[in-house]
Amino acid sequence: MRRRIGDVARSAGVGVETVRFYERQGLIDQPLKPDRGWREYGDGALLQLGYVRLAREMGLTLRDVKRLKAASAGNRAKFCTDVRETVAGRLKAVELKISELESDRARLSGWLNQCAKRSVSDECPLYAQLQRVAELRAPRSTKRPKR
């Protein structure tokens, strides 16, 4: 089935400009423009857009997607190796982010617990900690006092 760009974009759940951008980036094939009329996209374009969209939802970069597209045109075993390496790299980045988020959660929970335990007359523990950090990071004067 042949479709115009708007129909393909709508079916894939992306905008027309996204389709054009992916074409310019070499992520999807651009159909030839006829002498008259509009470019028409086949089912392959819809599959390519679905592939790119899924890869992006999984957090793969456009560079990753382009690399995998190039690899898919060649040896299947190499493609599988490239996919495995790319996904393993993405998984490692996700695990690092999860670790950072867990650390942030622990710090934020600690601050909330300190706030809950303080009396109204005590200084805000978060404010006090921020003040200490600001003092530690403040540039120190390198001038020597005059004699």
Protein Blocks (a to p, Z undefined) as FASTA:
>chain_A
ZZdfklmmmmnopafklmmmmmmnopaccddddfbdcddddfklmmmmmmmmmmmmnopa
fklmmmmmmmmmmcfklmmmmmmmmmmmmmmmmmmmmmmmmmmmmmmmmmmmmmmmpcfk
bccfklmmmmmmmmmmpccdfbdcdZZ
